[in-house]
């Protein structure tokens, strides 16, 4: 099920969401060669996270960035489908979460969820020698936050090949989480990477988003969104940062 747009208007312009999308796209073209070899393979090898290296199960790779890879891997992708899918999910759900906490809090929230996702994958696949990359973990945190704050918001969803439904967010995101969790459990003992991204990173990021959203949300912004109230510009300005 692929989200196309949600029926959840925003109070503030999602500058950070747009910036993160822009950074990912720039990195995809300039660092990863838009998926062309050898730049794609080299970028994944250099900037991806190797769990076995961080847990000490294997020797450090000469070309890796070590613990910094938990951050650098968040801006790498494994293919066109990977980056397009991630950026679509980020746009559909990220603008509303940024709108619910302000720009600076959203930056911290996004990065913390991404790091939590990476650590979850390392913890649950400690012997994996495959580099993992992708913004999926951080975006999963956004999805976890969304299901807590706006479970009844309608999301226009494409179910290939032809069906388009308006689904409550809790149905779409809840189903997505169950699929990730089952995928992780079925891959226990056998790292479940797909396109350079591990399913346990999705689970870890989602759980982090659920757990942290109440610490990061701005009650005034969330209350206005839930009530469908458009705040006056001066009131928005006091909360957007």
Secondary structure as UniProt FT lines:
FT   STRAND          2..6
FT   HELIX           15..30
FT   HELIX           33..35
FT   TURN            37..38
FT   HELIX           39..47
FT   HELIX           51..55
FT   TURN            62..63
FT   HELIX           66..68
FT   HELIX           69..72
FT   HELIX           73..75
FT   HELIX           80..99
FT   TURN            100..101
FT   HELIX           103..124
FT   TURN            126..127
FT   HELIX           136..149
FT   TURN            151..152
FT   STRAND          154..159
FT   TURN            160..162
FT   STRAND          163..168
FT   HELIX           169..186
FT   TURN            187..189
FT   STRAND          193..194
FT   TURN            195..196
FT   STRAND          197..198
FT   HELIX           199..216
FT   HELIX           219..227
FT   HELIX           233..239
//
